[in-house]
Amino acid sequence: MSNTSNQEQDDFIFRLKVLYNQMVHIPIMLATLRKEFPKFFNQNDDADTDLIQDLKSIPLQEKINNNILNHSNRPTTSYFKKFIKTIVDQLQKLDQEVHEEILEKFMKSLSTPTGLAGDPLCIKSYCLQDSKKEEWVTLVNENAYNLVGMTTWGAAYLLSDYILANKSFFSDKHILELGSGTGLAGIALQCVADPPCKKVVLTDYSPKVLNNLKENIELNNIEIQDFINTEDFQGESEKRFSVRILDWEIEDLKCLDQCLDIVDSEIIIGADIVYDPSLARYLVAILNYLLNKKAGSMAIISSTIRNQSTFEIFQKELVEKNLIVQDITNQCDLLNPSPFIYDRSQIVLYKIYANIQ
Ligand SMILES: C[S@@+](CC[C@H](N)C(=O)[O-])C[C@H]1O[C@@H](n2cnc3c(N)ncnc32)[C@H](O)[C@@H]1O
């Protein structure tokens, strides 16, 4: 007999689904669930504390099957296999019969090939609502780290978290994202309502990244204006969301003046765009140009500090351009619990303004 209520089981399943869809590493998944739902786990300190005791409950197994395993959008075949194997292994340890449909899927998974190199792409989904309204956003990522813009990075989780916790700040604003990559932070702006963002312009420079970005936005039923292959860089989008090519290493920043979509931005956002020391001066030059063009504008940049010296080069460039920098990492409102599972300890959040006196 389970000692958890129906509601508690639904809450547990919802969180399990969030973790599964984000492809959280299985040991981290179990540790997160154990922390948030201790009642579902083995309470005996001597025993396996990662064992979900409540799996003995057939209704809970049924919910896992119906709400998670039945979904056709699997993150990757290999992740699905690891996940279902964990469930089956746990049930065996509990000496509990495996739900018929779970067993069937497990047996089938054993004969499903994943290929020598594994799955080239993965489909990650995120529940972008702070309540349990199931508003999922799905993004295609590449599994190999060949091209940085084909992966959704931790700094994008923090920036999206910040957007979702501070929606009114972005309301009715014209927003430009630099180095959008797979597009999570830009797509999170779709959740801003009453009124929504005035304009959202997502940019990157690599054709492959831009095409994936466009496909990701369309995958989530957001209408966009596609400027990726337009010979003429100028023009303004009629649609709220647009995708543009914007290389920070632009020779003459004045050519941006023709693009109202870009120079009219009131908020510039960027996640994990400070990672290459050779790009810092271009990035700061473009920030400086745009922040000085539009009175009252600001940039909000989240950065993972992997290498202190790279970040120092960026900070030095900001000081040289006389930009005002505010570190809001420890003062910003974020969602609790976050819809994203990530390690925040190395990520900072900066607000940057022009020093207009
Ligand atoms: C580490 S990724 C971050 C992607 C995304 N913002 C995220 O956090 O998931 C860095 C992004 O900057 C883009 N990028 C790198 N150099 C660039 C340049 N010169 N101009 C424009 N974008 C650039 C990359 O294509 C990539 O999408």
The ligand as a MOL file (V3000), in Angstrom:
LIG
                    3D

  0  0  0     0  0            999 V3000
M  V30 BEGIN CTAB
M  V30 COUNTS 27 29 0 0 0
M  V30 BEGIN ATOM
M  V30 1 C 27.6690 29.0160 -26.0770 0
M  V30 2 S 26.5410 29.3330 -27.3630 0 CHG=1
M  V30 3 C 25.1230 29.9440 -26.4900 0
M  V30 4 C 23.8440 29.6630 -27.2370 0
M  V30 5 C 22.5640 30.0290 -26.4750 0
M  V30 6 N 22.4910 31.4430 -26.2220 0
M  V30 7 C 22.4780 29.2400 -25.1780 0
M  V30 8 O 22.8850 29.7920 -24.1370 0
M  V30 9 O 22.0070 28.1020 -25.1870 0 CHG=-1
M  V30 10 C 27.1900 30.8170 -28.1190 0
M  V30 11 C 26.3580 31.3500 -29.2650 0
M  V30 12 O 26.9960 32.4900 -29.8430 0
M  V30 13 C 26.9850 32.3790 -31.2660 0
M  V30 14 N 28.1210 33.1350 -31.8360 0
M  V30 15 C 29.4370 32.8410 -31.7420 0
M  V30 16 N 30.1690 33.7270 -32.4220 0
M  V30 17 C 29.3130 34.6260 -32.9620 0
M  V30 18 C 29.4570 35.7730 -33.7820 0
M  V30 19 N 30.6520 36.1630 -34.2090 0
M  V30 20 N 28.3550 36.4470 -34.1370 0
M  V30 21 C 27.1270 36.0370 -33.7140 0
M  V30 22 N 26.9120 34.9460 -32.9490 0
M  V30 23 C 27.9860 34.2500 -32.5700 0
M  V30 24 C 27.1000 30.8820 -31.5050 0
M  V30 25 O 26.6620 30.4880 -32.7920 0
M  V30 26 C 26.2230 30.3360 -30.3920 0
M  V30 27 O 24.8850 30.2330 -30.7800 0
M  V30 END ATOM
M  V30 BEGIN BOND
M  V30 1 1 1 2
M  V30 2 1 2 3
M  V30 3 1 2 10
M  V30 4 1 3 4
M  V30 5 1 4 5
M  V30 6 1 5 6
M  V30 7 1 5 7
M  V30 8 2 7 8
M  V30 9 1 7 9
M  V30 10 1 10 11
M  V30 11 1 11 12
M  V30 12 1 11 26
M  V30 13 1 12 13
M  V30 14 1 13 14
M  V30 15 1 13 24
M  V30 16 1 14 15
M  V30 17 1 14 23
M  V30 18 2 15 16
M  V30 19 1 16 17
M  V30 20 1 17 18
M  V30 21 2 17 23
M  V30 22 1 18 19
M  V30 23 2 18 20
M  V30 24 1 20 21
M  V30 25 2 21 22
M  V30 26 1 22 23
M  V30 27 1 24 25
M  V30 28 1 24 26
M  V30 29 1 26 27
M  V30 END BOND
M  V30 END CTAB
M  END
